Amino acid sequence: MALPAGLRNYTYDEDTAIFHTRTQKALLWIIVILLVTAPIWVSGYWFGLLNLMGIMVIAAVGLNLITGYCGQLSIGHAGFIAVGAYTSAVLTGKFNQSFIVGLIAAGLIAGVLGMLTALPTWKVKGWKLALITAAVQFIILWVIGHWTSVTGGTDGLKVSGMKVGAIDVITPGSQFYLIMIIMGLTLFFGNNLVRTRTGRAFIGIRDNERAAEATGVNLFRYKLLAFGIGCAMAGTAGALLAHSTGLINSGMVGMFGFTQSVIYLGILVIGGFGMMWGPVLGAIIVVLISNQLAPAILGTKLIPGDGPSWLAMIIVVVVSIVFLALLPDRRKYGWKILK
C-alpha cells in the first residue's frame, strides 16, 4: 500500500512492506473479519454479487498488469476469460478431470494463448494493439460458436460444481470463501510482482519504451510475459465463472462479449491504472452499476422497459470518462496508454 502523506521509508524492508502503518493493518483485519463473518449478514442474492465481484477482480488484476503496469492496451480480455471457462468445462465435463486440474489448465492455456497473441504484436501499441486484441477476441468467440463438437455451440456445456478434495463447493456461500481466497492470492501475487525486477520492467515499458530498452529491458520478453501472466489470471477467472454459473454457451455475450471487455477496461479507469487495489474498487462500482443502477433505470420514464441491454456499458463508459477527465492520475496514465 502507498504511504500516507508526510511519511517516508528509511530502510529497504520498510520500502518493500505491503502494509506501512497500523491503520492499514487494522483495515486489513477489518476486511478479513467481514469476509469470514459474511454468512451472518449477507443474503443469497448478495453472495452472488460478491462472488461476481471477486471473479471480476481476479480478471481485472490480470488486465491491470497488461494495461495498467505494462502499458499495452487490450480490449479483448473477455475472450481469454472465455478460453479459461471452456477449458475447465471441457476438461471436467468431457474428460472427467477434477475442478483443480481444470482451474490450473484454464490459467495455463489462456496464458499461452495470450503470449501467442503478443508474439506478432509486440512492436504495436495504443489503439493499433487494441484493435488486434479485439480481433483475437472475435476469433475466439467465432471458434467457440462453430466448434460445436467440443463447445456445444448455442446449446452450451453443463459445468460441474466446484470441488476441492472431498469438499463440495456448491452453494454461493461456500463458493464465496474459495473465490475470496483465490482473489486474495491473486492480489498478493500481483502486488509483489510489480515490486520485482519484472514489475519494474513493466512500468519502465509503460512510461517510456525507448528509455527502458536503453537500460537493458528486453521489450519482447517482458511484453510477452505481461500478456502471459495477465491472460492466465483471466483464464482462472473464467474457470471460476463457469463452475459458479453451472452452464456456459456461445450466446453468453454478457460474460464473454466485446461489451464485457470494454467494461473491464472501465474497471481500471475507475479504480486507477497501475494501482493494485484499483481492480477491487473498480469491480465493486461496476458490479453495482450493472446489477443495481442499470436495472433501476430500466423501466422508468427515462428508459423504456424494453430498453437496451447495453445500458450498463454506457453508464460505465460515462463514469470512466468522468474519472479520466477529473482525476489527475487517470489522466496521466490513461491518455498515455490510449495514444
Summary of the structure (lengths in Angstrom):
residues: 339
radius of gyration: 19.9
end to end distance: 28.5
largest distance: 61.4
contacts: 1153
relative contact order: 0.16
helix: 73%
strand: 4%
